[in-house]
Amino acid sequence: MRFLTLAIICALKLNLDAQISMQVQRPQEFSARTAQIWNCVIINAGNTTRRVYLHAILTEGKKGRLAEANSAVFTSPIGSLQINHTNYNILIPENVIYKDKTYEEHIVRTNTLPNGMYTVCLTLFDAQTKAKLAENCMNFTINQLTPMNLVFPADRSEICEPNPLFIWTPYRGSLNNYGFSYQIKIVEVLKSQKPNSAVKTNPCYFCTGGIQETQYQYPFAGLPFQDNQRYAWYISVVENKKEISISPVWEFTWKDCISEPLNQQTEEEEEEEELVSNKKIQGKNYYFLSNFGQSQDEVTLNNNDLNFYFENISGIRKVLYSIQDGVSVLLQKEMDVTDSYNYFTTTIETLKLSPNKKYMLKILCDNADQYTLKFSINKNK
C-alpha cells in the first residue's frame, strides 16, 4: 500500500512538471545585454500557478561559456507568459554566476556581440523543490561585415589642438577574425598632392599600431604638427601582421591657434576664477572631451590642475560643469562657451581628492549633449 501511494505521488508530480513547457525566443536585435538572454515564452498548462525561476547560459562555439545567471523567483500564471523587454523587471534581482570580461567590454563599446556562433539555453526550475520543469535552447549566428568609418577629425577640417583625439567606428570582420588590432597612419600632404596619393607615396609623419580601442590620442612625444600644413590619415585593421581592412582616407589642416601666454594671467585672477578663460594657455597639456562617448578611458593627474577642452560644433552657449565621485557631486558650476574650441583649467587642490578613488568630470550642454572624462590623482604626486 505504501509503495502504491508513493507511486501515485510520483506520477502526479511528473504530470504537473510535464504541464509546463518553454520556448526561447530571439529578440529582433540581439546585443546580449543581460536582459535579452531571458527572452522566452512559458506555457503553464496546469490548473495552478507555480513559483519558478530561470537559469540562463550563453555560449559561443570557439570561446565557450560567456555568461551564466539565475533570475529572481517569479510566478508562472496559468496559460502563457511571454518574457521580453516589457516585463524584465519580474526577473530582478538577477544572480550573475559568470561574465566574460572581454565580451562584456566589447558589448559596452559597440552594443553588439562579436561575430560568432552562439547558443542561449534557458532552464525553468521550481522555486521550492529545485526540480527542473522545462528546458530549451536557441542557436544563432552573428556574421556582420562592418567596415570602419572615420569620425574625428572631420574630413577637410581645420584643427589646432596639439594632441588631437582620433576617433573611428569599430571594425567587425568575419567569424574567423579574432585578436586583431588597429593601426593609425598620418602623412604630410604636399601642395600638389591628393590625400590618397600622399598615403601611398609619402613617409609616415606618425604611425603606430597595436591599438585596441576605436580612438587614439596623439602623444605628447609625437612630432609636432606644423602651422597651415595639410595631413592625411587613415586606420587599418591588422591581424597576424597583415592588413585585413582599411578605412577611407581623410585629411585635416593643422593651424597654430592664438595662444595666451601663461605669464599673462596673474595669481590674483587664478585665485578668483574656478575656471579660466576659453582660450588655450600656452604651456598647459589639455585633455580632449568627446561627445561621442569615447574620450580617454581614464587619465591620471600629476598636479593640482585639471586642463580640458572640447569642440563646440552645435552652437551651444552654456554648459553645467561638475566633478563627481560616483556618490555625490563635489563641485558644480555653470559656464559660458564660445563656438569652436573651448579650453578650461580648474584647480582641484581645494577638493581634497583621494588618490585611491576614481572621479568623473561631466559637462552637460544646453542642448542635452554630454562630455565626460574619468580621472584619478597620482598617488606619488
C-alpha positions in Angstrom: 0.0 0.0 0.0 2.8 2.4 0.9 4.5 1.6 -2.4 1.3 2.3 -4.3 0.8 5.7 -2.5 4.4 6.7 -3.3 4.0 5.7 -7.0 0.8 7.8 -7.2 2.6 10.8 -5.7 5.5 10.5 -8.1 3.1 10.1 -11.1 1.2 13.2 -10.0 4.5 15.2 -9.7 5.7 14.1 -13.1 2.3 15.0 -14.6 2.5 18.5 -13.0 6.0 19.0 -14.3 5.0 17.9 -17.8 2.3 20.6 -17.9 4.9 23.3 -18.2 6.9 24.0 -21.4 9.1 26.8 -22.6 10.4 28.2 -25.9 13.4 30.5 -26.1 12.9 33.5 -28.4 15.5 35.7 -30.1 14.9 39.5 -29.9 15.0 41.5 -33.1 18.4 42.9 -32.4 20.5 40.6 -30.2 23.1 42.7 -28.3 23.4 40.2 -25.5 22.6 42.7 -22.8 21.8 40.6 -19.8 18.0 41.2 -20.0 17.8 39.9 -23.6 19.1 36.5 -22.6 15.8 35.9 -20.8 13.5 36.3 -23.9 11.1 33.3 -23.8 7.5 32.1 -23.7 6.5 29.9 -20.7 3.3 27.8 -21.1 1.7 26.6 -17.9 -1.0 24.0 -19.0 -1.8 23.1 -15.4 -4.6 24.4 -13.2 -2.5 26.3 -10.7 0.2 29.0 -10.7 3.8 28.0 -10.0 6.6 29.8 -8.2 9.6 29.4 -10.5 13.0 30.8 -11.6 15.1 30.7 -14.7 18.7 29.7 -15.2 20.4 31.1 -18.4 23.7 30.3 -20.0 25.2 31.9 -23.1 28.0 30.1 -25.0 30.0 30.7 -28.2 31.3 27.9 -30.4 35.0 28.8 -30.0 35.1 30.8 -26.8 32.8 28.5 -24.7 30.8 30.0 -21.8 30.3 33.8 -21.9 27.6 34.4 -19.4 25.6 32.5 -16.8 22.9 33.7 -14.3 19.8 32.9 -12.3 16.7 35.1 -12.3 14.8 36.1 -9.3 11.8 33.9 -8.3 8.6 34.8 -10.1 5.1 33.4 -10.6 4.2 31.5 -13.7 0.5 32.1 -14.2 -1.9 29.6 -15.8 -1.7 29.8 -19.5 1.2 31.6 -21.3 3.7 34.1 -20.1 6.0 35.9 -22.6 9.1 37.5 -21.1 10.6 40.3 -23.1 11.7 43.9 -22.6 8.3 44.9 -21.4 8.4 42.8 -18.2 12.1 42.1 -17.5 11.5 43.6 -14.0 9.9 40.4 -12.7 13.3 38.7 -13.1 15.2 41.2 -10.9 17.4 40.9 -9.0 19.5 38.6 -11.1 22.2 36.4 -9.6 25.1 36.6 -12.0 27.2 33.5 -11.9 29.7 34.3 -14.6 30.5 37.0 -17.1 33.3 37.0 -19.7 35.0 40.4 -19.2 36.4 40.6 -22.8 32.9 40.1 -24.3 31.3 42.4 -21.8 33.7 45.2 -22.7 33.0 44.7 -26.4 29.3 44.9 -25.8 29.6 48.1 -23.8 31.7 49.7 -26.6 29.6 48.5 -29.6 26.2 47.5 -28.2 26.6 44.2 -30.1 28.1 40.8 -29.8 31.2 40.0 -31.7 30.8 37.8 -34.8 30.3 34.1 -33.8 28.1 31.1 -33.4 26.1 31.4 -30.2 23.7 29.3 -28.1 21.3 30.5 -25.4 19.9 27.9 -23.1 17.2 28.5 -20.5 16.1 26.1 -17.8 13.0 26.6 -15.7 13.1 25.4 -12.1 10.5 25.0 -9.4 11.5 27.6 -6.7 10.6 25.3 -3.8 11.8 21.8 -4.9 14.5 23.0 -7.4 13.1 20.4 -9.8 13.7 21.1 -13.5 10.4 21.9 -15.2 11.4 22.8 -18.7 14.5 23.5 -20.8 15.0 25.0 -24.3 18.0 26.3 -26.3 18.3 28.6 -29.3 21.3 28.7 -31.7 22.1 31.9 -33.7 24.9 33.2 -35.7 26.2 36.8 -35.9 28.4 37.4 -39.0 28.2 41.1 -39.9 31.0 42.6 -42.0 31.1 46.2 -41.0 33.9 48.4 -42.4 35.4 51.2 -40.3 34.4 54.8 -40.7 36.5 57.7 -39.6 34.8 60.1 -37.1 37.2 62.8 -35.9 38.9 65.0 -37.0 36.3 65.5 -39.7 37.4 65.3 -43.3 39.0 68.6 -44.6 38.6 70.2 -41.2 40.9 72.7 -39.5 42.2 71.8 -36.1 44.6 73.5 -33.7 44.9 71.2 -30.7 48.5 69.8 -30.5 47.3 66.4 -29.3 44.1 65.7 -31.1 42.0 62.6 -30.4 41.5 60.4 -33.5 38.2 58.5 -33.4 36.7 55.9 -35.7 33.9 53.3 -35.7 34.6 49.7 -34.8 35.5 47.1 -37.4 33.5 43.9 -37.5 35.0 41.1 -39.7 34.2 37.5 -40.4 33.7 34.8 -37.9 37.4 33.9 -38.1 38.6 37.4 -37.2 39.9 37.2 -33.6 42.7 39.1 -32.0 43.0 42.0 -34.5 44.2 45.5 -33.6 44.1 48.9 -35.2 46.9 50.9 -36.8 46.9 54.6 -37.5 48.9 56.3 -40.2 49.4 60.0 -40.6 51.4 61.6 -43.5 52.0 65.1 -44.8 50.1 66.2 -47.9 52.2 68.3 -50.4 50.6 71.2 -52.2 50.3 69.2 -55.5 49.0 66.0 -53.9 45.7 64.5 -53.1 45.3 62.6 -49.7 45.0 59.2 -51.3 48.2 59.7 -53.3 50.0 61.0 -50.2 49.4 58.0 -48.0 50.7 55.7 -50.8 53.9 57.6 -51.6 54.9 59.8 -48.6 56.7 58.5 -45.5 55.0 58.3 -42.1 54.7 61.6 -40.3 53.4 59.5 -37.4 52.4 55.8 -37.5 51.7 53.3 -34.7 49.9 50.0 -34.2 48.6 47.6 -31.6 45.7 49.9 -30.8 42.8 48.0 -29.1 40.2 50.8 -28.8 38.5 52.9 -31.5 40.3 56.0 -30.5 43.8 57.2 -30.2 45.1 60.5 -28.8 48.2 61.9 -30.5 51.0 61.5 -28.0 52.8 64.5 -26.3 56.1 62.9 -27.6 54.8 62.8 -31.2 56.3 65.1 -33.9 54.5 68.5 -33.6 52.1 69.4 -36.3 53.2 72.4 -38.5 51.2 75.5 -39.0 49.0 75.5 -42.1 50.1 72.1 -43.1 47.7 69.5 -44.5 47.8 65.9 -43.2 46.2 62.7 -44.4 45.2 59.9 -42.1 43.6 56.5 -42.1 43.1 53.5 -39.9 43.9 49.9 -40.9 42.9 46.6 -39.2 45.9 44.3 -38.6 45.7 40.6 -37.9 48.7 38.2 -37.8 50.8 41.1 -39.1 48.7 41.6 -42.2 46.3 44.4 -43.1 42.8 42.9 -43.5 40.8 46.1 -43.8 41.5 49.8 -44.5 39.3 52.8 -43.7 38.8 55.7 -46.2 41.5 58.4 -46.2 40.6 61.8 -44.7 42.6 65.0 -44.4 42.9 67.8 -42.0 44.8 71.1 -41.8 46.6 72.0 -38.6 46.7 75.7 -37.7 48.5 77.3 -34.7 45.8 78.8 -32.6 46.2 82.2 -31.0 47.5 81.3 -27.5 47.5 83.3 -24.4 50.9 83.2 -22.7 50.9 81.6 -19.3 52.5 84.6 -17.6 49.7 87.0 -18.7 47.4 85.5 -16.1 48.0 86.9 -12.6 48.0 84.9 -9.5 45.0 87.0 -8.3 43.0 86.0 -11.3 43.8 82.4 -10.8 42.5 82.6 -7.2 39.3 84.4 -8.2 38.3 82.1 -11.0 37.5 78.4 -10.7 37.7 78.2 -14.5 39.9 80.3 -16.6 39.1 81.8 -20.0 38.1 79.7 -23.0 41.4 80.4 -24.8 44.2 78.0 -24.8 47.0 78.8 -22.4 50.5 78.1 -23.7 52.5 75.5 -21.8 49.5 73.5 -20.5 48.6 70.0 -21.6 44.8 69.6 -22.2 42.7 66.5 -22.3 40.1 66.3 -25.0 36.4 65.7 -24.2 34.4 63.9 -26.8 30.6 64.0 -27.2 30.9 60.6 -29.0 31.2 59.0 -25.5 34.7 57.9 -26.5 37.0 60.2 -24.6 40.1 58.8 -22.8 39.1 55.8 -20.6 40.9 57.4 -17.7 43.7 60.0 -17.1 46.0 60.4 -14.1 46.6 64.0 -12.9 50.1 64.8 -11.7 49.4 68.3 -10.4 46.6 70.4 -8.9 45.1 71.4 -12.3 42.6 69.6 -14.5 43.0 71.0 -18.0 40.4 70.0 -20.6 38.9 71.2 -23.8 36.1 70.4 -26.3 34.8 71.5 -29.6 31.5 73.3 -29.8 30.0 72.4 -33.1 26.3 72.7 -32.1 26.1 76.4 -31.2 25.7 75.8 -27.5 26.1 78.8 -25.2 26.0 77.5 -21.7 27.2 74.3 -20.0 26.9 72.9 -16.5 30.2 71.6 -15.3 30.7 69.2 -12.4 33.1 66.9 -10.7 31.7 63.7 -9.2 33.0 60.7 -7.2 30.2 58.3 -8.1 28.2 59.0 -5.0 28.0 62.8 -4.7 28.7 66.0 -6.7 31.9 67.6 -5.3 31.9 70.7 -7.5 29.3 72.2 -9.8 29.3 75.4 -11.8 27.6 77.0 -14.9 29.9 78.5 -17.5 29.6 80.2 -20.9 31.2 78.7 -24.0 32.1 80.0 -27.4 32.0 78.5 -30.9 34.8 76.1 -32.0 37.3 75.1 -29.3 36.9 75.9 -25.6 39.8 75.5 -23.2 39.4 75.3 -19.4 41.5 74.8 -16.3 40.1 74.1 -12.9 42.1 73.8 -9.7 41.2 70.7 -7.8 43.5 71.1 -4.8 40.7 72.5 -2.6 38.5 69.5 -3.2 40.9 67.2 -1.2 40.6 64.4 -3.7 41.9 61.0 -2.7 44.5 59.1 -4.8 42.6 55.9 -4.1 39.3 56.9 -5.8 38.1 57.4 -9.3 36.4 60.7 -10.3 34.5 62.0 -13.3 34.4 65.4 -14.9 31.0 65.8 -16.5 29.8 68.6 -18.8 26.0 68.9 -19.6 25.3 71.3 -22.5 22.2 73.4 -23.0 21.2 71.1 -26.0 21.5 67.9 -23.8 24.9 66.8 -25.2 27.3 65.4 -22.6 31.0 65.4 -22.4 32.8 63.2 -19.8 36.3 62.5 -18.6 37.3 59.9 -16.0 40.4 60.8 -13.9 42.3 59.9 -10.8 45.1 61.5 -8.7 48.7 60.3 -9.0 49.5 58.5 -5.7 53.1 59.6 -6.0 52.3 63.3 -6.5 
